[in-house]
Amino acid sequence: MAVEANQVASPAKRTSSAYMAAVGCSVAGSAAGFLGATGTTNAAGNPGNGAVYTGIYVSAVLLTSALVIPYAPMLSHRMGARSLFIKCKAVTAVVWLTVGFLLLAGVSGMPLLLVLSPVLGALSGLGSVVSPVMNKAYLASSGMAAAFARMAVISGCAWGIGSLLGGLLLDVAPLGCGLVANGVLTIPLAVIVSKLKPLAALTDPVERGRPWHDVWSSLRGSEALRRVTMLACVVALCIAPLALLLVPITQDLRHEPVLVGSGLLMAAMALGEAFSPKLVRRLSLAHSDLPSSALTAIGAGVLLILFGISSVLLSGPVELGVWTLIAVGFGVFRFASRAFTIGATAESRAPELTASSLAAMMLVAGLFAPLGTFVWSLLIGYFSASTAVLCGGLAMIVLGVPILISANSAGEAISA
């Protein structure tokens, strides 16, 4: 019997290992591609508007992503979650390869990225809803937060490797090479998912004939979903832009070479992501997902304030070193908060409504994300990076504490 059990377990382990390895390749490529894309937009705005140009591009991608999210459950129902995921990854690879080769051929980067930002945003939006479902299925995890936390280790290590190697590569090679690397490293994930069946059954969502109407109906019908969505919006405004604007932030801090410094900070945050499951497990013992998400988001806000203070007091390599250490802690709290947010969203309604719940939360938060990114880019461009991170950290604490109190009160009411 033990031999038979091992024979059953071995293919399952190979499937989950292959999936995690493919996700790691894709994430590493995304890190290099992100550096290449934001490095291109930042260079287009030099000497003084690099942050604003980068903010425009990132905001365009985020806005398109949010607008597409309501259609993800409907497409997932019609095509199947697995099929939709495969197609998104395959098209993503083709788009990044095309953009990369066009940049290498001498096409102007900023107009090209702006033109293709709707495509990139649409692919990102669809993938953001389907990916948590795929992670749970291929890891056979009991809960969405547990699957997210487990994948955070893989994603954190891969993002760190991709950030460091990408920064070193793009310091000596054309920026288009980062986008080509992104396309190449996305291909294995599409291949693995197409060849290997998930370990757990995928429950495709019920069809939603009116995507936008159903998103608002979901929010109206679930107080728990409204509460977690409100927290996600605050996070999108106050702390999420830090990771999206690292290239102009590093430039504002006058750290050279810029992409190497940005890659170092990205790698530090990724290292924190790899450690975040430990914090998730610890907080899960004492709190439910929503209060834990609020608590960790507030912790990330406190670390943003430390970012700002260190920028005022320090300079040069010492400042970058301190920022790198703080970035590890920020990554721990930021990605733990994201894991709890996904878990709280999945548990806010019935299991068969998970995809539509995620779509509703991600849509509303996604509409706030471009605003937060653009405001941060203006603060960096016209004031300083220190101003941006201090404002973000203070706002996260001021807005996050009432949500934490409300979430705890709701939990106590349910327990009673």
BAVEX-304120 format. One record per residue: residue in one letter; y, z, x of N, C-alpha, C in turn. Coordinates in steps of 0.001 Angstrom, whole numbers, padded with zeros to 6 digits, always signed. Atoms other than C-alpha are relative to their C-alpha. Layout:
REM residues N
AYZXYZXYZX/...
//
This chain:
REM residues 416
M-001201+000000+000827+000000+000000+000000+001256+000000+000865/A-001169-000068-000881+002376+000844+002844+000279-001347+000635/V-000172+001321-000608+001723-002543+004433+000660-000955-000983/E-000579+000875+001014+002489-004313+001138+001481+000319-000212/A-001395-000395+000184+005701-002301+000761+000866-000523+001127/N-000757+000496-001151+006796-003244+004257+000180-001515-000079/Q-000096+001454+000115+006015-006901+003555+001051-000397-001028/V-001018+000276+001010+008208-006771+000461+001392+000313+000543/A-001292-000448-000494+010979-004875+002226+000552-000922+001076/S-000452+000814-001125+011077-007192+005236+000798-001221-000429/P-000822+001130+000451+012213-010363+003396+001325+000448-000597/A-001235-000505+000581+014757-008285+001486+000987+000380+001092/K-000872-000385-001107+016104-006889+004730+000546-001226+000713/R-000467+001225-000648+016268-010369+006240+001083-000683-000832/T-000995+000616+000872+018179-011632+003222+001345+000706+000109/S-001259-000749-000080+020763-008852+003305+000621-000123+001392/S-000517+000138-001361+021068-009134+007110+000640-001366+000213/A-000556+001349-000130+021590-012894+006939+001316-000120-000753/Y-001235+000039+000793+024203-012453+004214+001130+000727+000734/M-001040-000762-000691+026083-009781+006162+000467-000720+001259/A-000376+000749-001195+025997-011887+009339+000897-001179-000358/A-000817+001139+000424+027377-014898+007461+001381+000451-000454/V-001307-000548+000395+030115-012777+005897+000808+000362+001242/G-000696-000352-001242+030951-011495+009379+000608-001215+000674/C-000535+001247-000581+031339-015052+010698+001217-000483-000772/S-001096+000463+000837+033551-015964+007753+001244+000858+000187/V-001141-000905-000162+035755-012893+008176+000650-000181+001374/A-000553+000238-001333+036136-013461+011919+000820-001282+000026/G-000756+001248+000087+037196-017034+011200+001295+000175-000768/S-001211-000243+000790+039663-015808+008569+001072+000689+000834/A-000969-000684-000858+041295-013521+011143+000690-000990+000933/A-000586+001011-000882+041780-016390+013591+000879-000969-000782/G-000775+000904+000830+042979-018639+010780+001301+000631-000477/F-001206-000704+000437+045432-016015+009543+001040+000042+001117/L-000920+000007-001143+046938-015690+013016+000585-001391+000217/G-000484+001358-000194+047171-019465+013312+001001-000415-001059/A-000895+000388+001094+048787-019933+009886+001318+000748+000055/T-001247-000766-000022+051296-017082+010101+000751-000202+001315/G-000683+000358-001243+051999-017936+013739+000777-001298-000158/T-000670+001276+000254+052880-021449+012576+001257+000191-000836/T-001167-000220+000855+055202-020263+009799+001058+000837+000709/N-000966-000826-000734+056789-017636+012046+000767-000836+001021/A-000650+000863-000980+057498-020243+014733+000967-000971-000670/A-000877+000937+000708+059023-022571+012118+001347+000623-000323/G-001246-000664+000365+061664-019959+011302+000760+000595+001160/N-000701-000560-001150+062636-018973+014819+001353-000672+000167/P+000152-001307-000623+064849-017634+016179+000158+001192-000933/G-000329-001185+000777+065925-015446+013253-000697+000140-001335/N+000550-000057+001349+064020-016296+010056-001514-000123-000044/G+001453+000107-000023+060379-016173+011114-000662+000841-001069/A+000586-000875+001014+059644-013221+008822+000192-000573-001395/V-000282+000564+001322+061299-014938+005850-000898-001205-000259/Y+000865+001173+000160+059385-018202+006422-001445+000430-000252/T+001361-000501+000192+056132-016288+006732-000151+000628-001372/G+000035-000607+001330+056964-014302+003614-000062-001028-001112/I+000027+001067+001009+057590-017511+001648-001400-000588-000112/Y+001343+000589+000018+054241-018988+002669-001024+000973-000592/V+000977-000981+000488+052220-015795+002077+000208+000277-001484/S-000287-000248+001416+053970-015170-001248-000480-001150-000870/A+000472+001161+000762+053175-018723-002398-001509+000042-000175/V+001462-000119+000090+049481-018199-001604-000386+001112-000966/L+000328-001139+000859+049422-014797-003319+000292-000294-001465/L-000359+000299+001386+051192-016045-006435-001018-000951-000629/T+000997+000941+000527+048826-018994-006870-001339+000686-000209/S+001252-000747+000118+045881-016700-006271-000015+000814-001281/A-000074-000826+001206+047051-014383-009043-000099-000837-001263/L-000008+000837+001200+047612-017212-011518-001370-000601-000304/V+001330+000581+000193+044075-018540-010995-001032+001050-000416/I+000976-001062+000220+042306-015177-011261-000480+000097-001455/P+000508-000125+001379+042181-015101-015125-001097-000989-000352/Y+000989+001019+000310+040021-018230-015064-001332+000235+000717/A+001220-000245-000765+037430-016763-012675-001190+000398-000877/P+001166-000327+000841+035231-015093-015343-000517-001193-000799/M+000419+001169+000767+035212-018289-017444-000774-000982+000881/L+000697+000908-000910+034267-020457-014457-001318+000588+000467/S+001233-000667-000424+031715-017883-013357-001066-000101-001085/H+000951+000137+001106+030107-018048-016806-000555-001416-000064/R+000423+001392+000170+030002-021828-016901-000800-000518+001197/M+000647+000521-001203+028966-022460-013302-001043+000961+000554/G+000806-001026-000641+027222-019201-012469+000764+000583+001176/A-000768-000648-001059+028696-016647-010065-000395-000514+001383/R+000478+000462-001310+026527-017819-007183+000483-001412+000298/S-000448+001378-000195+027361-021490-007670+001502-000065+000260/L-001454-000015-000197+031079-020760-007953+000345+000496+001399/F-000245-000554-001331+030957-018685-004772-000282-001046+001084/I+000370+001020-000993+029193-021449-002826+001053-001102+000053/K-000990+001074+000042+031637-024107-003975+001332+000435+000575/C-001267-000507-000554+034661-021926-003135-000049+000024+001523/K+000101-000090-001456+033422-021326+000400-000081-001378+000640/A+000112+001348-000557+032507-024975+000968+001352-000712+000006/V-001319+000645+000073+035897-026239-000212+000978+000678+000960/T-000866-000719-000939+037650-023522+001802-000199-000510+001420/A+000280+000501-001349+035924-024713+004955+000624-001373+000212/V-000546+001359-000120+036943-028322+004303+001523+000034+000106/V-001468-000063-000005+040577-027400+003600+000521+000495+001345/W-000493-000543-001270+040999-025287+006739-000256-000960+001153/L+000261+000998-001044+039349-027915+008921+001030-001129-000072/T-000986+001073+000170+041668-030545+007475+001379+000425+000490/V-001320-000486-000422+044805-028452+007976+000047+000177+001515/G+000023-000211-001445+043764-027502+011495+000110-001285+000787/F-000042+001274-000723+043135-031055+012615+001337-000715-000196/L-001310+000597+000216+046403-032229+011029+001064+000655+000882/L-000936-000689-000903+048312-029570+012959-000196-000460+001444/L+000281+000456-001359+046578-030614+016164+000474-001433+000213/A-000457+001394-000098+047557-034216+015385+001519-000110+000026/G-001455+000021-000101+051217-033213+015324+000754+000069-001310/V-000672-000124+001288+051952-032823+011590+000772+001315-000039/S-000826-001203+000088+054750-030315+010884-000714+001076-000813/G+000845-001032+000584+053084-027010+010055+000529+000627-001269/M-000541-000717+001154+055429-025297+007591-000083-000824-001283/P+000144+000790+001234+055666-028166+005051-001458-000191-000411/L+001412+000216+000301+051908-028774+005317-000606+001233-000658/L+000554-001229+000558+051026-025137+004663+000573+000303-001375/L-000591-000222+001314+053470-024904+001762-000613-000920-001050/V+000595+000953+000937+052031-028033+000138-001410+000432-000387/L+001387-000374+000257+048485-026711+000466-000156+001448-000456/S+000094-001406+000403+049328-023094-000436-000592+000184-001398/P+000665-000178+001299+048348-023625-004121-001519-000123+000079/V+001455+000161-000160+044899-024839-003058-000598+001237+000669/L+000491-001179-000714+044456-021982-000601+000039+001231-000896/G-000111-001134+000903+045671-019475-003190-001054-000035-001096/A+001002+000123+001055+043352-020831-005891-001386+000391+000508/L+001304-000344-000582+040311-020565-003623-000101+001495+000267/S-000020-001438-000267+041320-017055-002592-000137+000803-001283/G+000058-000722+001260+041815-015957-006189-001384-000010-000615/L+001356+000087+000548+038443-017211-007376-000969+000834+000823/G+000910-000744-000870+036688-015735-004355+000168+001502-000112/S-000245-001442+000059+038337-012325-004749-000698+000653-001188/V+000694-000547+001169+036750-011875-008188-001514-000078+000175/V+001446+000213-000102+033302-013249-007329-000601+000768+001178/S+000565-000619-001213+032881-011702-003855-000561+001396-000223/P+000605-001322+000218+032419-008055-004988-001324-000070-000753/V+001246+000169+000750+029740-009225-007444-001114-000487+000925/M+000986+000522-000937+027976-011165-004685-000431+001068+001001/N+000334-001073-000948+028149-008243-002263-001011+000969-000608/K+000916-000934+000665+026489-005945-004773-001382-000614-000171/A+001284+000654+000239+023770-008513-005530-000795-000199+001283/Y+000719+000280-001245+022912-009386-001927-000328+001262+000790/L+000339-001262-000652+022942-005768-000772-000824+000900-000904/A+000754-000786+000986+021210-004481-003933+000519+001424-000068/S-000619-001326+000048+023673-001588-004082+000067+000507-001431/S-000024-000611+001328+023799+000859-006969+001367-000110-000651/G-001344+000050+000553+027570+000641-007382+000885-000957+000762/M-000903+000952-000622+030459-001689-006648+000721+000626+001191/A-000704-000658-001099+032317+000851-004495-000909+000171+001212/A+000943-000170-001108+029179+001511-002429-000217-001316+000742/A+000177+001311-000633+028673-002205-001804+001236-000387+000793/F-001244+000325-000684+032326-002656-000899+000123+000809+001298/A-000100-000849-001182+032227+000287+001506-000970-000442+001092/R+000987+000455-000989+029067-001010+003178+000460-001289+000673/M-000490+001253-000567+030565-004464+003635+001240+000223+000851/A-001198-000285-000787+033712-002838+005037-000334+000168+001477/V+000401-000158-001401+031794-001997+008207-000135-001376+000655/I+000178+001350-000526+030781-005622+008711+001341-000720+000093/S-001289+000689+000019+034179-006970+007714+000950+000563+001044/G-000891-000617-000977+036009-004468+009889-000311-000442+001420/C+000380+000434-001350+034044-005305+013013+000307-001480+000205/A-000222+001444-000124+034251-009047+012337+001488-000331+000073/W-001447+000248-000027+037988-008979+011604+000591+000419+001340/G-000486-000445-001305+038575-006990+014778-000333-000990+001105/I+000406+000980-001016+036601-009436+016915+000791-001289-000167/G-000751+001225+000253+038249-012417+015245+001469+000130+000363/S-001412-000235-000320+041707-010877+015686+000242-000034+001505/L-000189-000061-001456+041297-010121+019387-000240-001357+000653/L+000306+001302-000600+039614-013392+020299+000981-001072-000480/G-000964+000961+000525+041943-015344+018015+001350+000117+000678/G-001274-000196-000679+045025-013787+019591-000020-000532+001425/L+000117+000500-001371+043788-014560+023100-000096-001525+000024/L+000150+001458+000059+042773-018110+022118+001337-000683-000286/L-001230+000663+000422+046063-018953+020409+001166+000264+000943/D-001023-000193-001032+048063-017577+023320-000011-001146+001001/V+000113+001082-000979+046793-020492+025416-000316-001344-000644/A+000388+001237+000686+045718-023071+022812+000930-000247-001182/P-000835+000300+001166+047547-024845+019936-000417+000837-001208/L+000260-000849+001159+047854-022863+016703-001021-000619-000948/G+000969+000659+000867+045776-025453+014855-001435+000369+000316/C+001365-000396-000376+042707-024258+016771-000481+001189-000823/G+000373-001144+000828+042771-021022+014763-000457-000427-001379/L+000372+000485+001325+042582-022958+011501-001328-000748+000040/V+001284+000690-000163+039748-025148+012776-001131+001022+000109/A+001006-001052-000137+037844-022012+013803-000306+000640-001349/N+000192-000566+001335+038377-020624+010310-000935-000873-000826/G+000847+000906+000766+036839-023711+008728-001434-000009+000474/V+001352+000060-000563+033859-023844+011080-000789+001265-000333/L+000697-001270+000191+033010-020144+010679-000208+000364-001469/T+000235-000221+001431+033186-020310+006871-001263-000707-000475/I+001153+000810+000423+030375-022876+006652-001296+000806-000099/P+001278-000721+000104+027459-020471+007429-000147+000818-001274/L+000106-000826+001214+028298-018277+004425-000404-000854-001197/A+000377+000898+001096+028114-021205+002001-001463-000410+000116/V+001381+000434-000217+024811-022294+003560-000988+001122-000328/I+000911-001131+000214+023184-018839+003513-000144+000315-001484/V+000066-000332+001427+024084-018129-000123-000707-001096-000785/S+000681+001092+000695+022831-021562-001169-001503-000004+000268/K+001417+000037-000377+019498-021068+000622-000769+001255-000405/L+000681-001265+000260+018714-017395-000048+000423+000569-001344/K-000303-000588+001299+018466-015838-003505+000456+001447+000170/P-000449-001401-000093+020263-012519-004103-001137+000967-000299/L+001048-001010+000176+018208-009330-004067+000023+000604-001392/A-000123-000530+001355+019513-008151-007437+000482-001106-000923/A-000381+001030+000967+019996-010180-010583+001508-000018-000198/L-001424+000168+000265+023472-011570-011111+000212-000115-001501/T-000332+000052+001420+024831-010842-014569+001307-000756-000160/D-001209+000798+000179+027240-013650-015321+000783+000517-001202/P-000817-000545+001094+030154-012585-017535-000115-000834-001264/V-000056+000756+001247+030384-013510-021171+001165-000974+000085/E-001034+001022-000107+032474-016635-021675+001290+000486-000647/R-001313-000369+000500+036177-016065-022141+000758-001281-000330/G-000637+001243+000390+037761-018858-024126+001494-000020+000222/R-001444-000089-000195+041335-017613-023698+000267+000951+001159/P-000037-000878-001175+041591-016301-020140+001182+000963+000030/W-001161-000883-000079+045155-014963-020214+000013+001007-001146/H+000036-000912+001141+044803-013496-023692-001024+001102+000223/D+001057-000983-000215+041572-011796-022703+000350+001009+001090/V-000447-000944-001028+043160-010278-019600+000872+001083-000625/W-000876-001000+000627+045862-008620-021652-000763+000843-001010/S+000819-000774+000928+043303-007600-024293-000807+001060+000741/S+000753-000965-000810+041244-005938-021564+000872+001194+000364/L-000908-001084-000391+044250-003955-020420+000393+000860-001200/R-000369-000773+001187+045256-002961-023943-001139+000878-000479/G+001142-000719+000543+041757-001838-024773-000576+001080+000886/S+000583-000988-000920+041099+000378-021748+001089+000738+000753/E-000989-000816-000710+043337+003203-020608-000383+000164+001465/A+000463-000149-001387+041192+003634-017501+000348-001231+000824/L-000332+001230-000707+041714-000019-016563+001506-000103+000231/R-001463+000017-000188+045480+000282-017115+000422+000911+001144/R-000398-000966-001028+045662+003305-014856-000322-000519+001405/V+000361+000502-001327+043782+001727-011942+000818-001240+000349/T-000834+001177-000244+045778-001483-012361+001394+000397+000440/M-001315-000481-000406+049033+000448-012113-000005+000425+001471/L+000095-000405-001399+047878+001971-008838-000103-001217+000912/A+000140+001212-000814+046838-001445-007511+001337-000711+000163/C-001327+000626-000092+050333-002768-008289+000887+000727+001001/V-000805-000780-000941+051988+000068-006370-000445-000272+001437/V+000523+000296-001336+049728-000577-003385+000443-001392+000451/A-000406+001372-000330+050524-004310-003521+001478-000070+000389/L-001430-000018-000313+054244-003531-003421+000310+000742+001289/C-000461-000956-001013+054344-000709-000913-000733-000063+001337/I+000710-000107-001276+051591-000868+001711-000767-001260+000395/A+000784+001193-000332+049610-004131+001472+000753-001007+000872/P-000695+001012-000811+052399-006321+003000-000073+000218+001506/L+000057-000247-001442+051989-004641+006399-000999-000930+000674/A+001038+000818-000621+048753-006490+007138+000305-001487-000090/L-000299+001416+000199+050176-009797+005875+001137-000497+000885/L-001201+000383-000751+053312-009750+008033-000019+000529+001431/L+000098-000577-001344+051997-008496+011365+000631-000882+001072/V-000587+000871-001027+053136-011581+013313+001519+000184+000073/P-001439-000254-000108+056849-011257+012382+000341+001440+000348/I-000250-001396-000373+056603-007471+012692-000124+000171+001509/T+000186-000086-001452+055242-007776+016226+001143-000677+000738/Q-001129+000683-000632+057975-010263+017079+001275+000839-000089/D-001191-000838+000160+060646-007944+015673-000010+001171+000967/L+000119-001103-000951+059332-005188+017912+000049-000483+001451/R-000192+000625-001314+059707-007604+020844-001191+000232+000932/H+001206-000113-000821+056114-007360+022033-000505-001392+000337/E+000457+001311-000452+055037-010365+024097-001319+000145+000757/P-000076+001125+000934+052884-012347+023777-000225+000452-001439/V-000022-000453+001385+053388-012082+020024-001387-000018-000637/L+001289+000110+000682+049975-013310+018856-001048+000938+000579/V+000926-000973-000589+048101-011099+021306+000279+001391-000563/G-000358-001285+000585+050038-008054+020059-000403+000098-001456/S+000395+000016+001411+049474-009049+016432-001520+000124-000137/G+001459-000084+000031+045768-009564+017108-000500+001393+000309/L+000388-001362-000340+045567-006119+018683+000180+000939-001193/L-000242-000850+001167+047124-004461+015623-000972-000331-001133/M+000985+000395+001013+044878-006475+013285-001367+000573+000333/A+001301-000540-000413+041851-005393+015314-000054+001507-000210/A-000037-001448+000208+042952-001749+015140-000195+000345-001474/M+000197-000228+001437+043217-001925+011349-001436-000306-000403/A+001388+000355+000297+039822-003612+011246-000956+001097+000465/L+000819-001124-000466+038348-000774+013311+000062+001138-001010/G-000131-001002+001045+039727+001590+010712-000815-000360-001228/E+000802+000446+001135+038077-000516+008001-001473+000329+000227/A+001404-000289-000300+034729-000068+009757-000318+001481-000158/F+000205-001438+000154+035206+003722+009668+000234+000481-001440/S-000389-000443+001339+036424+003795+006045-001174+000466-000868/P+001095-000509+000840+032923+004214+004482-000257+001498+000165/K+000183-001444-000192+032750+007695+006033+000953+000777-000905/L-000965-000649+000878+035921+008666+004173-000382-000200-001463/V+000435+000272+001373+034595+007009+001006-001107+000963-000404/R+001115-000900+000335+031390+009052+001134+000482+001435-000148/R-000475-001384+000049+033254+012297+001814+000779+000272-001282/L-000809-000214+001196+035765+011895-001007-000812-000161-001274/S+000823+000227+001192+033103+010657-003426-000735+001262-000440/L+000697-001242+000335+031447+014077-003273+000843+000913-000871/A-000881-000936+000702+034491+015807-004734+000866-000644-001074/H-000916+000663+000930+036456+013180-006673-000625-001269-000558/S+000388+001294+000539+035920+010208-008935+000801-001096+000707/D-000565+001113-000765+036995+006746-007795+001523-000101-000094/L-001440+000208+000143+040528+006593-009229+000836+001040+000742/P-000761-000964-000806+041878+009912-007848-000187-000218+001505/S+000242+000268-001421+040247+009045-004516+000816-001190+000480/S-000800+001166-000365+041982+005653-004513+001459+000373+000158/A-001403-000428-000090+045364+007252-005195+000232+000867+001234/L-000147-000903-001141+044811+009931-002547+000005-000766+001322/T+000058+000773-001248+043862+007441+000166+001184-000956+000130/A-001195+000854-000057+046745+005117-000767+001205+000801+000450/I-001098-000874-000441+049170+008010-000364-000136+000301+001486/G+000227-000222-001433+047561+008752+003006+000454-001189+000823/A-000475+001207-000690+048219+005137+004031+001517-000047+000029/G-001459-000056+000027+051844+005611+002951+000557+000957+001042/V-000438-000955-001033+052183+008659+005196-000077-000632+001385/L+000141+000656-001295+050905+006614+008129+001034-001102+000190/L-001092+000960-000117+053471+003903+007352+001271+000689+000486/I-001173-000750-000455+056167+006535+007788-000112+000317+001486/L+000201-000245-001436+054648+007442+011148+000240-001276+000806/F-000311+001280-000637+054796+003728+012046+001509-000114+000234/G-001445+000160-000086+058511+003683+011294+000644+000962+000965/I-000583-001004-000901+059315+006908+013135-000292-000339+001453/S+000353+000344-001385+057437+005803+016255+000805-001201+000484/S-000795+001161-000397+059358+002508+016243+001423+000379+000378/V-001357-000463-000297+062658+004376+016252+000047+000773+001318/L-000014-000892-001160+061673+006826+018996-000542-000637+001277/L+000684+000553-001165+059588+004622+021302+000349-001463+000185/S-000211+001423-000254+059732+001176+022861-001021-000487+001015/G+000862+000603-001015+057708-001244+024981-001469+000237-000245/P+001455-000163+000120+053993-000852+025697-000405+001333-000621/V+000327-001302+000599+054061+002831+024720+000056-000085-001516/E-000125+000169+001447+055277+001900+021246-001184-000769-000569/L+001125+000796+000471+052587-000750+020866-001286+000812+000035/G+001188-000833-000088+049946+001735+022022-000073+001008-001133/V-000042-000968+001102+051052+004346+019485-000252-000705-001327/W+000229+000770+001217+051182+001683+016766-001482-000350-000160/T+001420+000358+000062+047622+000673+017641-000834+001183-000479/L+000726-001189+000437+046370+004233+017226+000253+000295-001479/I-000324-000245+001403+048213+004670+013931-000660-001048-000885/A+000603+001087+000782+046873+001300+012769-001464+000277-000316/V+001404-000355+000279+043301+002601+013069-000059+000914-001219/G-000037-000917+001137+044121+005475+010718+000434-000687-001281/F-000456+000752+001172+045998+003145+008387-001146-000823-000576/G+001125+000794+000471+042941+000889+008212-001028+000845-000732/V+000958-000891+000664+040698+003836+007311+000445+000283-001432/F-000494-000378+001323+042891+004920+004399+000194-001218-000897/R-000282+001182+000816+043888+001424+003246-001278-000590-000588/F+001217+000640+000490+040356+000063+002984-000855+000960-000819/A+000659-000954+000895+038953+003278+001526+000636-000063-001385/S-000692+000123+001284+041608+002980-001176-000436-001268-000731/R+000436+001246+000631+040583-000632-001811-001409+000139-000571/A+001366-000190+000492+036909+000353-002123-000008+000822-001285/F-000062-000833+001199+037740+003090-004632+000642-000746-001169/T-000639+000769+001060+040005+000725-006568-000995-000968-000640/I+001035+000898+000525+037187-001821-006900-001006+000787-000836/G+000964-000821+000738+034803+000931-007961+000562+000498-001318/A-000613-000501+001231+037227+002411-010505+000172-001113-001021/T-000146+001138+000910+037860-001035-011963-001340-000365-000620/A+001331+000355+000501+034144-001798-012273-000510+001020-001011/E+000484-001055+000883+033528+001541-014017+000898+000239-001208/S-000954-000239+001084+036496+001295-016378-000511-000503-001347/R+000559+000533+001247+034469-000709-018940-001492-000262+000195/A+001444+000237-000045+030904-001840-019673-000374-000899+001171/P+000411+000793-001167+028868-003427-016807+000141-001500-000180/E-000090+001450+000207+028820-006880-018403+001446-000497+000000/L-001417+000374-000031+032648-006820-018387+000618+000206+001380/T-000514-000287-001341+032934-006108-014652+000888-001128+000521/A-000776+001128-000529+034110-009607-013724+001354-000116-000688/S-001274+000112+000699+036768-009666-016441+000911+001191+000299/S-000814-001156-000386+037914-006140-015517+000637-000229+001365/L-000543+000315-001326+038290-007192-011887+001082-001066-000099/A-000986+001067+000159+040124-010317-012999+001308+000548-000542/A-001212-000569+000583+042565-008302-015106+000778+000809+001026/M-000670-000818-001007+043311-005800-012361+000605-000858+001100/M-000476+000830-001113+043610-008448-009639+001136-000923-000419/L-001090+000844+000465+045831-010656-011799+001322+000751+000037/V-001260-000744+000086+048446-007997-012471+000454+000447+001387/A-000365-000388-001362+048340-006631-008927+000419-001219+000809/G-000344+001222-000719+048431-010199-007654+001380-000516-000326/L-001358+000407+000348+051658-010854-009531+001040+000856+000709/F-000908-000867-000743+053244-007902-007738-000064-000254+001503/A+000175+000189-001442+051856-008849-004309+001029-000947+000618/P-001028+000863-000610+054224-011830-003696+001365+000668+000059/L-001288-000708+000004+057191-009673-004665+000067+000992+001155/G+000013-000960-001096+056176-006928-002246+000095-000674+001354/T-000017+000718-001280+055529-009402+000567+001378-000590+000284/F-001302+000627-000218+058836-011208+000046+001077+001048+000279/V-000976-001073-000267+060840-007967-000104-000164+000530+001419/W+000250-000435-001374+059175-006793+003105+000539-001020+001002/S-000461+001024-000938+059951-010125+004778+001522-000008+000109/L-001462-000083-000040+063630-009812+003815+000454+001226+000799/L-000351-001217-000742+063774-006243+005147-000205-000186+001507/I+000256+000255-001426+062203-007365+008443+001015-000986+000555/G-000878+001053-000494+064367-010477+008739+001447+000410+000109/Y-001428-000332+000021+067717-008920+007874+000307+001419+000448/F-000204-001361-000514+067186-005302+008954-000929+000196+001200/S+000950-000192-001101+064118-004379+011021-001373+000307-000561/A+001358-000360+000401+060375-003839+010923-000094+001487-000323/S+000004-001450+000249+061014-000087+011101+000498+000311-001400/T-000539-000202+001341+063106-000272+007931-001041-000338-001057/A+000995+000441+000976+060367-002156+006099-001128+001012-000163/V+001142-000907+000097+057547+000239+006954+000417+001375-000531/L-000473-001285+000524+059642+003348+006249+000220-000073-001505/C-000212+000171+001447+060696+002027+002835-001333-000091-000737/G+001297+000133+000632+057110+001055+002027-000739+001320-000085/G+000700-001284-000010+055691+004419+003037+000597+000999-000971/L-000660-000941+000916+058270+006464+001133-000257-000388-001453/A+000234+000455+001380+057864+004321-001989-001430+000276-000433/M+001393-000254+000337+054067+004696-001856-000203+001462-000378/I+000145-001422+000300+054346+008478-001813+000678+000354-001316/V-000767-000320+001209+057017+008667-004518-000698-000519-001256/L+000658+000591+001163+055107+006348-006872-001469+000406-000117/G+001428-000301+000012+051576+007368-005867-000334+001396-000475/V+000287-001385+000378+051808+011122-006412-000107+000169-001523/P+000177-000121+001463+052453+010858-010201-001298-000638-000507/I+001257+000635+000423+049495+008468-010533-001184+000902+000342/L+001066-000919-000399+047283+010925-008622-000092+001170-000975/I-000022-001128+000944+048356+013787-010899-000549-000438-001355/S+000472+000520+001287+047743+011642-013997-001508-000241+000017/A+001431+000275-000108+044307+010558-012761-000819+001278-000002/N+000699-001274-000019+043258+014138-012051+000000+000651-001384/S-000100-000580+001340+044489+015260-015473-000957-000701-000966/A+000921+000750+000858+042543+012475-017181-001443+000361+000288/G+001365-000380-000363+039414+013407-015247-000367+001383-000537/E+000256-001335+000517+039734+017058-016246-000183-000017-001516/A+000115+000105+001457+040220+016061-019895-001362-000540-000405/I+001323+000562+000303+037048+013963-019855-001097+001024+000236/S+001010-001019-000325+035074+016773-018181-000054+001089-001075/A-000061-001047+001026+036288+019257-020797-000619-000484-001313/
//
